[in-house]
């Protein structure tokens, strides 16, 4: 996952030349563990919500939150998502 961010920033760049950025978000574990977390939504939230907030320096208003969850983190004007 270290190079995944650079792949999105530069989609035509060859894998061998993709760059690693220490400041890019990192998953807390490998794909298998992340799949298990994704299957159990409350567990995903318990693990990932604090990491998202930390990435945005505690400013939950910068994160893409569902409206119903935004108030939990003190965001008043979160966008509503269709779906």
C-alpha positions as CSV (number, residue, x, y, z in Angstrom):
1,X,0.0,0.0,0.0
2,X,3.0,2.3,0.3
3,X,2.8,3.3,-3.4
4,X,-1.0,3.3,-3.8
5,X,-1.4,7.0,-3.2
6,X,1.2,7.8,-5.9
7,X,-0.6,5.5,-8.3
8,X,-3.8,7.7,-8.0
9,X,-1.8,10.9,-8.3
10,X,0.1,9.6,-11.3
11,X,-1.9,6.8,-13.0
12,X,0.3,6.4,-16.0
13,X,3.5,6.0,-13.9
14,X,4.9,2.4,-14.0
15,X,4.8,0.4,-10.8
16,X,8.6,0.3,-10.5
17,X,8.7,4.1,-10.5
18,X,5.9,4.8,-8.1
19,X,7.1,6.7,-5.0
20,X,6.5,6.1,-1.4
21,X,5.5,9.1,0.8
22,X,5.8,8.8,4.6
23,X,3.0,11.3,5.1
24,X,0.5,9.4,2.9
25,X,-2.2,7.6,4.9
26,X,-1.3,3.9,5.7
27,X,-3.6,1.1,6.5
28,X,-3.1,-0.4,10.0
29,X,-2.7,-3.9,8.6
30,X,-2.6,-6.0,5.4
31,X,-5.4,-6.7,3.0
32,X,-6.7,-9.8,4.7
33,X,-7.1,-8.1,8.1
34,X,-8.6,-5.0,6.5
35,X,-11.2,-7.2,4.7
36,X,-12.2,-8.7,8.1
37,X,-12.5,-5.2,9.5
38,X,-14.7,-4.2,6.6
39,X,-17.0,-7.1,7.2
40,X,-17.6,-6.0,10.8
41,X,-18.6,-2.4,10.4
42,X,-18.5,-1.4,14.2
43,X,-15.0,-2.9,14.3
44,X,-14.0,-0.9,11.2
45,X,-15.3,2.3,12.8
46,X,-13.5,1.6,16.1
47,X,-10.1,1.1,14.3
48,X,-10.4,3.5,11.4
49,X,-12.3,6.6,12.7
50,X,-9.5,7.6,15.1
51,X,-7.0,7.1,12.3
52,X,-9.0,9.4,9.9
53,X,-9.3,12.0,12.6
54,X,-5.6,11.8,13.3
55,X,-4.8,12.2,9.6
56,X,-6.8,15.4,9.6
57,X,-5.2,16.7,12.8
58,X,-8.5,16.2,14.7
59,X,-10.5,18.4,12.2
60,X,-13.4,16.1,11.4
61,X,-14.8,18.7,9.2
62,X,-12.2,17.9,6.6
63,X,-13.1,14.2,6.5
64,X,-15.9,12.8,4.3
65,X,-18.3,11.7,7.0
66,X,-21.9,10.5,6.7
67,X,-24.2,13.2,8.1
68,X,-25.5,11.0,10.8
69,X,-22.0,10.3,12.1
70,X,-20.7,13.8,11.8
71,X,-22.3,15.1,15.0
72,X,-20.4,12.5,16.9
73,X,-17.2,14.3,16.0
74,X,-18.5,17.8,16.4
75,X,-19.0,18.6,12.7
76,X,-22.1,20.8,12.3
77,X,-22.4,21.2,8.6
78,X,-21.5,17.9,7.1
79,X,-22.7,17.2,3.6
80,X,-25.5,14.7,3.3
81,X,-24.8,11.8,1.0
82,X,-27.3,10.2,-1.3
83,X,-27.8,6.5,-0.9
